[in-house]
Amino acid sequence: MTDDVTKDSNGNILADGDSVTLIKDLKVKGSGGVTLKRGTLVKNIRLTGDTDEIEANVDKVRGLVLRTEFVKKA
């Protein structure tokens, strides 16, 4: 049985358009030293083909791919 459901760090199911909050400070590679702080709200996420990753746009970074282990549903 394959589980193709994308879940956040707490096990909540994520869907396209959901908002999530970061649970850890994350350094963004290739962005010139931008660090996203814990508690940052990321709106309007998009699911990818990988259940461990989501796509999002943040203030300074467009087309950002986030691991679901670092986010919780807002």
Secondary structure as the mmCIF struct_conf table of DSSP 4:
data_model
#
loop_
_struct_conf.conf_type_id
_struct_conf.id
_struct_conf.beg_label_comp_id
_struct_conf.beg_label_asym_id
_struct_conf.beg_label_seq_id
_struct_conf.end_label_comp_id
_struct_conf.end_label_asym_id
_struct_conf.end_label_seq_id
STRN STRN1 LYS A 7 LYS A 7
TURN_TY1_P TURN_TY1_P1 SER A 9 ASN A 10
BEND BEND1 GLY A 11 GLY A 11
HELX_LH_PP_P HELX_LH_PP_P1 ASN A 12 ASN A 12
STRN STRN2 ILE A 13 ILE A 13
HELX_LH_PP_P HELX_LH_PP_P2 LEU A 14 LEU A 14
TURN_TY1_P TURN_TY1_P2 ASP A 16 GLY A 17
STRN STRN3 VAL A 20 LEU A 22
BEND BEND2 ILE A 23 LYS A 24
STRN STRN4 LEU A 26 LYS A 27
HELX_LH_PP_P HELX_LH_PP_P3 VAL A 28 VAL A 28
TURN_TY1_P TURN_TY1_P3 LYS A 29 GLY A 30
BEND BEND3 SER A 31 GLY A 33
STRN STRN5 THR A 35 LEU A 36
HELX_LH_PP_P HELX_LH_PP_P4 LYS A 37 LYS A 37
TURN_TY1_P TURN_TY1_P4 ARG A 38 GLY A 39
STRN STRN6 LEU A 41 VAL A 42
BEND BEND4 ASN A 44 ASN A 44
STRN STRN7 ARG A 46 LEU A 47
BEND BEND5 GLY A 49 ASP A 50
TURN_TY1_P TURN_TY1_P5 THR A 51 ASP A 52
STRN STRN8 GLU A 53 ALA A 56
BEND BEND6 ASP A 59 LYS A 60
BEND BEND7 ARG A 62 GLY A 63
STRN STRN9 LEU A 64 ARG A 67
HELX_RH_3T_P HELX_RH_3T_P1 THR A 68 PHE A 70
STRN STRN10 VAL A 71 LYS A 73
#
